[in-house]
Amino acid sequence: MTTSNELVDEFLEFAAGRCGPNTVRAYAHDLKAFFDVVGKDPGEVRSRDVLAFVVAQQRPRPGAERLVRISDGGAGLSVSTIKRRLAPTGSSELNLKLR
């Protein structure tokens, strides 16, 4: 599995040696979602970009502004989904590659 970023590809290759294929696919999907929203290379991402990503994920999707979650009445993605999407970005292995 490859992406358009060498650092992300190296991280996914590393993860493939430690995780199952479904986890690696989930990491790839979540990293794509993150970097699509942030619009920066991994080495350029700062704390404010992560916060902007969280805010963007909490917004309702276009065309679904009137939909709310039954569990908490919120819009956008659930807290657990946002946390899952952020999980690979906080990985110590990915952070080490960025330094």
N, C-alpha and C positions, 0 to 999 in steps of 0.2 A: 504494500500500500504506500503510495507516494502522494505528496502534496506539492505545492509550488514553492515550498520553503525548505532549504537544506537542513536547518536546525530542527524544524518540526519533523522532517523525515528521519533524522538521526534519533530523535526522541522516540518516534513510533517504532523504529527498528529495535531500539533498546527495550521498549515496552513489550515487544513481541517475544523477546527472550524471557520475560518474567510474567507475562499475563496471557490469558487465553485470547483466541482470535476475536471473540465478541467484544472483549474489553478494548482491544486495539482499534477495532472499527468504531466503537463508541468514542474513544479518545480522538480519533481522526475527525469524526463528525463534530464533536464538541469544540475542538480546536479550530475547525473551519468556521463554525458559527461565531466563535470569539473573534478571530482575526478578520472575518467579513465585517463585523460591527465596528471593531476598533480601527481597521484600515491602516495598520502599521506593521512593520516587520517586528518579529519577536524582540529583538534587541532594543527597539525604540519604545516598547510598552512601559508605561509608568502607572503608579497607583491610581491616578485620576482616570486613566483609560479603563482600568478594571471597574471603577465605580460607575463610569459612563456605560459600560457594558451591562452592569446590573440594572441600572435605571432603564436602559433600552429593553431589557428582557421583561421588566415589570409592566411595560406599556402594553395595552391591548394591540393585537394584530390588526392591520388595516382590514376593515370590513367586519370586524368582530368586536367593535367598541361596546356593543350592548350585552355581550356575553360576560358572565361572571362565574367564578368557581363557587360551587355549593359549599365547599368546606370552609371558606373564609370570606367570601363575597368579593375577593380581589379580582383584578383583571391581569392579563398577561400570563407569563409562565409562573408556575408554582415555585416556592422557595426551594423545594427539593430538586427541581429540574435545574434551576439556576445554579445551585451548589454543585450539581453533577457536571454542568457545563464548565464550571470554573475548576473542577478537580484537576484536570491535567495541566492547567496553567500554573497551579501551585505546586506541582510536582518538583521535588528537590532535584531530580535528574534533569528536567527541562531547565530549571533555574541554573544549574551548574553549567549547562551547555551555553547559556546566554552570557556568562561571565568571561 
